[in-house]
Amino acid sequence: MTKPIIVTGHKSPDTDSICSSIALARLKQLQGIDAIPGRAGEPNKETAFALNYFHVEPQQLIKDFYVKVGEVTHTDVEPLKVSASLKDAAQWFATHPASIAPVADNGAFRGVIDRTALAEEFIKTVTGQELSMVKDLMHDPDVFFSTSDRACDLPEEGQVVVVDDGKYVGMTCAACAAGVEKQKVFLVDHNEKKQIIDGIDDAEIIGVVDHHRIGGTLATDGPIFILFRPVGCSATIVTGLYKQAGVAIPKEIAGLLLSAVISDTVLFRSPTCTEEDKAAAHELAAIAGVDIEKYGMELLKAGANVSDLTPEQITKNDMKEFSDGNITFTIAQVQVMDVSDLLAQKDVLVNALEKLRAANNYAASFLMITSIIDEATNLIFAGNLDEVVGKAFGKDVLDKEVYLPGVMSRKKQVVPPILSALK
Ligand SMILES: [Mn+2]
């Protein structure tokens, strides 16, 4: 059975990552390709609003791409019974090329017996000593695995038993895992390894649709589909792919794609917004049957409400990790209608940022507090990067904060200056 392609966005998913992956997976389905959307985490409030508005269920959560032991377990390997005879055990070893045999009673795992221990018994038969029973030879295995363990942790040599909550499941080995079909993954709205769902090395990236910088080294085994465009939103690129394929965009999908464009371009206010994003949004709004300005403000407001988030949640909101090769830092962002409530608790937020930074050994952890109305960002942070931040934005850092009028885009206006100031 071949596995469907998983189309997914980045970790800490935003509206673009959730909606564009749903839309691209649907396009593939409409083209007769076996694909399903996946998500790297919980939809944020803005995304939840969009999904709810257009009556679309969030896609399946993908925890990781690691090949699991359960996937490579031979469940048809019958265990020996505790009451089995030595002859039964000998027959078992005659038909299984393993050095251990599992012993179980009514599914309950009891232990293993060794091929060598059985051989000893046959020496006893020759020398006329009293023979042991299977139950006497039985012992706990040196190591056993459960179905949820990672297959890459299997020992290089030999067979192991697989046991879940005391129940015998089967046997497996490292070589059994080598032949497993790789999960095909299509990345949307990201390409940097740190933002990809864990375990991607066990899977196979077959395509990328993105509008971010190319960060890190994305290496693949074979040639893949790549479409990077410097537009404001991945959804704009996905909209183009529907057109290119001559496939009509379903109404609810148009609604989701529109939501992504509104979200990523902050209703066309972000400097990342292009004419192409605006044109796509207008077409999508017509299909979805919504008024862009009215729906757009409702959507942004749904996401801008951070009143029920803890400081820890705020400092991790839409957080992304970045690295210049030497140091790693994080930038989270909240977009709000009014920044005053958040700035009033700045000390608490900087404390939460420092905890986050220290716990993960980041050089710095940033939070962009972006005002949708003022089109400006108060950038606050923890970590000793005052000089870098000062240099990046040509401003004095006052008490772990810089005010950046006109700055709304992390990708275009915050990450590049910090990375170049680090050089
Ligand atoms: Mn995006």
Residues whose N, C-alpha, C, O or C-beta is under 5 A from the ligand:
A	BS01	MN	D16 D189 C233 S234 D264
